[in-house]
Amino acid sequence: MHELAVGLNEALKGTCAYDLLSDYGLRMYVPKGIIVQSAEAKQKATRFNATIGVALENGSAMYIPAMKAEFAPDMKVGEIFPYAPMGGLPGLRKKWKEDMYAKNPLLEGKSISLPIVASGLTNSLSLVCSLFLEIGGDVVLPDMYWENYNLILDEQRQANKILFPLFKGEGFNCEGLDQALESAEDCVMVILNFPNNPTGYTPTDSETDAIAAVLKKHADAGKKIVLVTDDAYFGLFFDDEPCHQSIFAKTCDLSENILAIKCDAATKEEMVWGFRIAFITYGSKNFSEAQYDALMQKTMGAIRGSLSNCSMPAQNILLKGMADPNHGADKALGVKKIGERYFALKKALKRHSSESFLKALPFNSGYFMLFWCACDAEKLRTVLMDEYQTGVIRCDEHHIRLAFSSVDAEKIEDLIDTVYTAASKLV
Ligand SMILES: Cc1ncc(COP(=O)(O)O)c(C=O)c1O
């Protein structure tokens, strides 16, 4: 093992993070080679700097004017073309962390790491799983999850998925989580995604407390838990039913046996799907700054060895956009528009509440809702597509997913009537 990895592991010894790191995670470190020597040269090599692999002209990046012309005139060359700093732009990381505290008042007084920039939330999840989920290791998650998890959990990590039914009645199935954890090995990953894809469900405040209590019970009994919160759709709350704070805020100081990792992203929160900017933030009870630093170093090592670097122009545009005085109001307007679709959907579903061949599962947030259908879901999907020119996603044999986020509010009623009409012909 590299001596730098050994040093980071020394710093983490005695914490749950040390026990939870995968073999790959234990071996990760940030090399002191090119990156560190270049940073040193930036300070001292005032005569010639022949360190970094970019083309420079009079000290700044060379560029093709046609490329520069595509950006706003106030974007500087240095904000577009060079590599971004390791871990992400310091200003963006600071701003994301400040906003995280503002959006999650429960975080007040709690110590967490600085967020690290990853290239989209998919990349965050892949990185975190490579670092903390041993090949073949146990991972607990609800049975309704984003399909793309399979490529990470099954194909990359060959994980042992311990699934539990997401719902018990109309609410979150805390008992299911408890039983799943009971059956898991002593070091286990838990992945919770709220607002959930595909159901659009976020637990209520009391359900979130109950989830935290279940995690603490198992941690107190000696289990080491790495809790990954996939907060992709954070902030898309339209009424008071769902808990408006990330479960990370309730768990990042819960136990010395729990390492909470918040995976969130600008992708949906800032409506910049193609920017590929996400964040990884760590929180654990009694963690020191040196220990957070060791985890960040390992994460940056994993980024260095896979992507090398995240998009510089996307980070700068995001940071500038978030600092704009109109940003807050404009963002709220976008959420309000999606909320109008949500309320139109709730209203449209009421008109069909007596029909038993198609039932909406509980939903209260995010982009999506899920229908259980008595008929074959693939048949319903193809009939909707071929006969009604309507696209939905088939999730499994008896569930179809609707993204209400992508249909204008005035078309929602028609969409729901269409889905019911098509389904009625298949029963
Ligand atoms: C639950 C969930 N997590 C993660 C992602 C990935 O987000 P990104 O586009 O930032 O990779 C998505 C995207 O659809 C998602 O639905």
The ligand as a MOL file (V3000), in Angstrom:
LIG
                    3D

  0  0  0     0  0            999 V3000
M  V30 BEGIN CTAB
M  V30 COUNTS 16 16 0 0 0
M  V30 BEGIN ATOM
M  V30 1 C -32.4290 9.2900 -7.6780 0
M  V30 2 C -31.4190 9.8300 -8.6090 0
M  V30 3 N -30.1450 9.8880 -8.2170 0
M  V30 4 C -29.1800 10.3600 -9.0250 0
M  V30 5 C -29.4830 10.8250 -10.2790 0
M  V30 6 C -28.3380 11.2660 -11.1640 0
M  V30 7 O -28.1830 12.6140 -11.2740 0
M  V30 8 P -27.0420 13.2140 -12.2490 0
M  V30 9 O -27.7370 13.5410 -13.5240 0
M  V30 10 O -26.5260 14.4030 -11.4990 0
M  V30 11 O -26.0030 12.1700 -12.4470 0
M  V30 12 C -30.7870 10.7810 -10.7460 0
M  V30 13 C -31.0800 11.2430 -12.1110 0
M  V30 14 O -32.0710 10.9940 -12.7200 0
M  V30 15 C -31.7850 10.2580 -9.8930 0
M  V30 16 O -33.0540 10.1570 -10.2930 0
M  V30 END ATOM
M  V30 BEGIN BOND
M  V30 1 1 1 2
M  V30 2 1 2 3
M  V30 3 2 2 15
M  V30 4 2 3 4
M  V30 5 1 4 5
M  V30 6 1 5 6
M  V30 7 2 5 12
M  V30 8 1 6 7
M  V30 9 1 7 8
M  V30 10 2 8 9
M  V30 11 1 8 10
M  V30 12 1 8 11
M  V30 13 1 12 13
M  V30 14 1 12 15
M  V30 15 2 13 14
M  V30 16 1 15 16
M  V30 END BOND
M  V30 END CTAB
M  END
